[in-house]
Amino acid sequence: MFGADTTAEGRQWRKRRRRRRRGTGEEGDERGRGRERKRTREEGDERGRGRERKRTREEGDERGRGRERKRTREEEDERGRGRERKGTREEGDERGRGRERKGTREEGDERGRGRERKGTREEEDERGRGRERKGTRDERGRGRERKGTREEGDERGRGRERKGTREEEDERGRGRERKGTREEGDERGRGRERKRTREEGDERGRGRERKGTREEEDERGGGRERKGTREEEDERGRGRERKGTREEGDERGGGRERKRTREEDGNGGG
């Protein structure tokens, strides 16, 4: 009301409140939350999320994600990461790497890497790399490569992850990807792709990870993801998702986790 309360009690109160907000997860949640915004493990999810953009899937994934843009497969590629950018793949590669930065497909690799956003498939796509960015992927036009990626063997989008979508089920052009809709395999409309997250084959959310929500359990349109509501597990409206609160059935935070308050403990975070 009158600005910050600078009295001793005021300070204590703020400190206590901050500490409470920092809280320690819920029942199912086996770890403290901290700066939730950087955190979100899910139970069903068997791996840490962290700054999703920079982090890595471990178990099911057999390859690191890391700074996805600069990376390549390591199993097939038994050498150090160092000057990856200029390196050349040896055995599986049948061609020089040149500026790694423009992404590469390897045979053994079943998906593009490098600056993912410029990468393309090369087996299916027997053409030069030149103006890659405007190239077209065979089965469907890619438009600005930067918007997309999925490859067949890969079961999930890459690149600027946040705009990717599935393509097998989705035999259509990439054009206004951002507003596209997944057809067959996809029990729901996509809306602003950029806000979207779980895919079926994908067992975990992607995209702007930190605002994502589960969609399989939740057969509804992805539309304004941010204001959507989880129906089954989550009997409440998402409304101000940004400030939402975790419930038990919900197994993961939504929105600006960092403003989140706990309901289980019943302390109603102020």
HELIX and SHEET records of a PDB file:
HELIX    1   1 ALA A    8  ARG A   22  1                                  15    
HELIX    2   2 GLU A   27  ASP A   29  5                                   3    
HELIX    3   3 GLU A   36  LYS A   38  5                                   3    
HELIX    4   4 GLU A   43  ASP A   45  5                                   3    
HELIX    5   5 GLU A   52  LYS A   54  5                                   3    
HELIX    6   6 GLU A   59  ASP A   61  5                                   3    
HELIX    7   7 GLU A   68  LYS A   70  5                                   3    
HELIX    8   8 GLU A   84  LYS A   86  5                                   3    
HELIX    9   9 GLU A   91  ASP A   93  5                                   3    
HELIX   10  10 GLU A  100  LYS A  102  5                                   3    
HELIX   11  11 GLU A  107  ASP A  109  5                                   3    
HELIX   12  12 GLU A  116  LYS A  118  5                                   3    
HELIX   13  13 GLU A  132  LYS A  134  5                                   3    
HELIX   14  14 GLU A  145  LYS A  147  5                                   3    
HELIX   15  15 GLU A  152  ASP A  154  5                                   3    
HELIX   16  16 GLU A  161  LYS A  163  5                                   3    
HELIX   17  17 GLU A  177  LYS A  179  5                                   3    
HELIX   18  18 GLU A  193  LYS A  195  5                                   3    
HELIX   19  19 GLU A  200  ASP A  202  5                                   3    
HELIX   20  20 GLU A  209  LYS A  211  5                                   3    
HELIX   21  21 GLU A  225  LYS A  227  5                                   3    
HELIX   22  22 GLU A  241  LYS A  243  5                                   3    
HELIX   23  23 GLU A  248  ASP A  250  5                                   3    
HELIX   24  24 GLU A  257  LYS A  259  5                                   3    
SHEET    1   A 2 THR A 245  ARG A 246  0                                        
SHEET    2   A 2 THR A 261  ARG A 262  1                                        
END                                                                             
